[in-house]
């Protein structure tokens, strides 16, 4: 019963490890989405500022005069300030989301590490049990070889060859 329970624990841990690895990949994707959102924010803010720079220029503004151009520059400056304020607020949200996603990835990686250690402990225990069983079996075979040698069924050379092979396999 203990061996079957051990096998079930190993299977459950292997499934959990696979699940954690998949979840980590998805979580890393979320981190990347926050990074991409920040880059997109920078591009759109730069585009809006560039559009503001073009206000008050051209043939129409030449006809309307310097007061018109000055008022357009003032409006562009106010618009750029509003853009900067909006960008700062959105960057803060992006940074918070990214930090939370990164922390989630770290937690998942820690849990994955612990699950791998547990699996290693279970499987190494299984190997120790199987190697101990193999040693006991080898001793039983060695005793039978000794009995066969004592009974005269094996020569000294044959006995020694088989004994060395059994000891080497341990």
N, C-alpha and C positions, 0 to 999 in steps of 0.2 A: 504494500500500500504506500509506503514512504517513497519508493522509487517513482510510482505513478504520480504521486502528488508533486514530486520534484520536477518531473517532466511537464506537468501542467503549469507549474510556476515559471518554468523556462519558456514555455510557449506564450504565456501571458506577457512576460517581460519582453520577449522578441516582438510581439504585436505592439506593445506600448512604445518600444523604441522606434519602430517603423512609423507609428502615429506621431510621435514627437518630432521625428525628422521631417515629416510632411508639414506639420504645423509650423516648424521653424522656417521652412522655405516660404510658406505663405506669409508669415510674420515679417520676414526679410523683404518680401514684396511690398508690404505695407510701409515699411521704413523707406523703401525706394520711392513709393508714391508721395510721401511727404517731401522727400528731396526734390522730386520732379515738380511738385506743386510750388515749391519755393522758387525753383528756376523759372517756371512759367510766370509766376508773379513778377519776378524781376524783368522778364521780357516784356510783359504787358505794360508794366510801369514805364519802362524805357520808351515804349512805343507811344504811350499817352503823352509823355514829356516832349517827345519829338514833334508830335502833332501840335502841342502848345507853342512850340518855338516858331511854327509856321504861321501862327495867327498874327494878323496885322502886317503881313508882308504881301507884296505883289502890287499889281497895277491899281487895284481898287484903293488900297491904303495910301498910295502915292497921291491920288486925287483927294482923298479925305483929309490928308494933312498929318502934321506931327502930333497934334493932340489925340487924334484917333489912334495912331501907332502907340503913343505912350499909354493910353487907356488899355489897348490890347496887350501890351507888355505887362501892365499891372495885373490884368485878368489872368494872363498866362502864369505869372508868378504866384498868384493866389491859388490857381488850379494846381500848379506843381506842389505847393505846400500841402494842399488837400490830398494829393496823390501820395506824397511822402508819409503823411499821417496814416492814411489808409493802408499803405504798404507795411508800415511799422506794426500796425495792429494785426494784420494778416500774417506777418512773419512770426510774431509772437505765438499766434495760434499754431502755425506750422511747426515751430520749434518745440512747443509743448507736445503736440501729437507725435512728432519724431522721437522725442525723449521717451514718451510712454511706450511707443512701439519698440524702441531699442531695449528698454527695461524688460518688456515682455519677452523679447528674444533672449536676453540674458537669463531670465528665469527658466525658460524652456531649455536652454542649453545646460543649465545646472541640473535640471530634472533629468535630462537625457544622460548626463554624465553619471548621475547617481544610479539610473536604471542600468546603464552599461556595467557599472561596478557590481551591482547586485547580480546581474546575469553572469558576470565573470566569476563571482563567488560561487554561484550555483553550479556552473559548468565545471569549475575547477574541483569542486567537491565531488562531482560526478566522476571526473577523471581519476581522482584519488581513490574513490570507491572501486572503480573498475581496475585500476592498477593494483590495488590491494587484493582484489579477488584473483587477478592474474598471478600474483605472487603466491597465494595460497594454492592455486591450481598447480603451479610449477613445482611447489614443494611436494605436493602429492605425487606428481609424475616422477620427481627425483627419488622419492621413497620407493616407488615401484621399480624404478631402474636399479636401485641398490639391492632390492630383493631378488630381481632377476640376475644381477651380477653374483650375489651370494649363492644363488641356486645353480650357478654355472651356465646360465643361458646366454650371458654376455661375457665377452673377453674383457680384459682390463682396458685395452685400447678403445673398444667400442663403448664401454661404460664411460670412460674419461671424455671421449668425443661428445657423447650425448649430454653429459653433465655440463661441459663447458658451453654447449649451445644453449641449454636451459638457463644457465646463470647469465649468459650474455643477453638473452631476451628479457631478463628482468630489468 
